[in-house]
Amino acid sequence: MMGNYTVKHDELTAEEFIVLWETVWGDGPSLQQTKLAMEHTLFRVSVFDGDKIVAMARMIGDMGLCYYIKDVIVRPEYQSQGIGRLLIDELLKFVNDHGIKDTSIFVELCAMPDKIPFYEKFGFSANEAQRLRLFHLVR
């Protein structure tokens, strides 16, 4: 990995999350919604170049049977430097450190087609299941 980066665990703020989200996906979620999400995330990893946040990922799940990787983002200008690999390694280390020894645990994620080869390097594979989603408007 190039550069002199700092890796932080469980310090990613809602504001930093939104900044990174908007570097790749456009308008981010609300601050209130994001704060709640950060409070209920099992594990957050963030990468900084000096004071500038350049990457993040988070893990959600039940700590027993399944973990789900969410919001893996590396700023476009920092991609292809090994930062994405570092994020996934940190998340998988969290699973290994907290999972029940000698058991198999589902670690899942959703990836755009162009990102699938990246995740396959870690042993992830697609199955026949289709991702279903509903953006539910809370009233």
C-alpha positions as CSV (number, residue, x, y, z in Angstrom):
1,M,0.0,0.0,0.0
2,M,1.3,3.4,-1.0
3,G,1.2,6.5,1.3
4,N,1.3,7.0,5.0
5,Y,-2.2,6.1,6.1
6,T,-3.8,5.9,9.5
7,V,-6.4,3.1,10.2
8,K,-9.0,3.7,12.8
9,H,-11.5,1.3,14.3
10,D,-15.0,2.3,15.5
11,E,-14.3,6.1,15.1
12,L,-16.0,6.7,11.8
13,T,-18.5,9.6,12.3
14,A,-21.7,10.1,10.6
15,E,-20.3,13.3,9.0
16,E,-17.3,11.4,7.6
17,F,-19.5,8.6,6.4
18,I,-21.6,11.1,4.4
19,V,-18.6,12.8,2.9
20,L,-17.2,9.5,1.6
21,W,-20.7,8.3,0.4
22,E,-21.0,11.4,-1.7
23,T,-17.6,10.8,-3.4
24,V,-19.1,7.8,-5.1
25,W,-22.8,7.6,-4.8
26,G,-24.1,11.2,-4.9
27,D,-26.4,12.7,-2.3
28,G,-25.9,10.9,1.0
29,P,-28.4,9.9,3.7
30,S,-29.6,12.3,6.4
31,L,-27.3,13.1,9.3
32,Q,-29.8,11.8,11.8
33,Q,-30.2,8.5,10.0
34,T,-26.5,8.1,9.6
35,K,-25.8,8.7,13.2
36,L,-28.2,6.0,14.2
37,A,-26.6,3.6,11.7
38,M,-23.1,4.3,13.1
39,E,-24.4,3.6,16.7
40,H,-25.7,0.2,15.6
41,T,-22.9,-0.9,13.4
42,L,-20.9,-3.8,14.8
43,F,-17.5,-2.6,13.5
44,R,-16.4,0.5,11.5
45,V,-13.0,0.8,9.9
46,S,-11.8,4.1,8.4
47,V,-8.6,5.1,6.6
48,F,-7.1,8.6,6.7
49,D,-4.4,10.4,4.7
50,G,-3.4,13.0,7.3
51,D,-6.7,14.6,8.4
52,K,-8.6,13.6,5.2
53,I,-10.8,10.5,5.3
54,V,-10.1,8.4,2.2
55,A,-11.8,5.1,2.8
56,M,-14.3,3.3,5.0
57,A,-16.2,0.0,5.5
58,R,-18.5,-1.3,8.1
59,M,-19.8,-4.6,9.4
60,I,-23.4,-5.3,10.5
61,G,-24.8,-8.6,11.7
62,D,-25.8,-10.8,14.7
63,M,-22.3,-11.8,15.9
64,G,-23.3,-15.5,15.7
65,L,-24.5,-16.7,12.4
66,C,-24.0,-13.9,10.0
67,Y,-22.0,-10.8,9.3
68,Y,-22.8,-8.4,6.4
69,I,-20.2,-6.1,4.9
70,K,-21.6,-2.7,4.0
71,D,-20.5,0.6,2.5
72,V,-17.0,-0.2,1.3
73,I,-15.8,3.0,-0.1
74,V,-12.3,4.2,-1.2
75,R,-12.2,7.7,-2.7
76,P,-11.7,7.3,-6.5
77,E,-8.3,9.0,-6.4
78,Y,-7.0,6.5,-3.8
79,Q,-8.2,3.3,-5.5
80,S,-5.7,0.7,-6.7
81,Q,-3.4,1.3,-3.8
82,G,-4.3,-1.6,-1.6
83,I,-6.7,0.3,0.6
84,G,-9.7,-1.8,-0.3
85,R,-7.8,-5.0,0.5
86,L,-6.8,-3.5,3.9
87,L,-10.5,-2.7,4.6
88,I,-11.7,-6.2,3.8
89,D,-8.8,-7.7,5.8
90,E,-9.8,-5.6,8.8
91,L,-13.4,-6.7,8.5
92,L,-12.5,-10.4,8.2
93,K,-10.2,-10.1,11.2
94,F,-13.1,-8.7,13.2
95,V,-15.2,-11.7,12.3
96,N,-12.3,-14.1,13.2
97,D,-11.7,-12.3,16.5
98,H,-15.4,-12.3,17.5
99,G,-16.9,-15.5,16.0
100,I,-17.3,-18.8,17.8
101,K,-14.1,-20.8,17.3
102,D,-14.4,-23.8,15.0
103,T,-17.7,-22.8,13.4
104,S,-18.5,-21.5,9.9
105,I,-20.1,-18.1,9.7
106,F,-21.8,-16.5,6.7
107,V,-20.0,-13.3,5.6
108,E,-22.1,-11.6,2.9
109,L,-22.0,-8.5,0.8
110,C,-23.6,-7.0,-2.3
111,A,-21.3,-5.8,-5.1
112,M,-21.7,-4.1,-8.4
113,P,-20.6,-6.4,-11.3
114,D,-17.4,-4.5,-11.9
115,K,-16.3,-5.0,-8.2
116,I,-17.0,-8.8,-8.1
117,P,-13.5,-9.8,-9.2
118,F,-12.0,-7.8,-6.3
119,Y,-14.1,-9.7,-3.8
120,E,-13.5,-13.0,-5.4
121,K,-9.8,-12.6,-4.5
122,F,-10.9,-13.0,-0.8
123,G,-12.9,-16.1,-1.5
124,F,-16.4,-14.5,-1.9
125,S,-18.5,-16.2,-4.6
126,A,-21.9,-15.4,-6.1
127,N,-24.9,-17.8,-5.9
128,E,-28.2,-17.9,-7.7
129,A,-29.9,-15.7,-5.1
130,Q,-31.0,-12.3,-6.3
131,R,-30.8,-9.2,-4.2
132,L,-34.2,-7.8,-3.4
133,R,-34.6,-4.4,-1.9
134,L,-37.3,-2.0,-0.9
135,F,-36.7,1.7,0.0
136,H,-39.4,2.0,2.6
137,L,-40.6,5.6,3.4
138,V,-40.9,6.0,7.1
139,R,-44.0,8.0,8.0
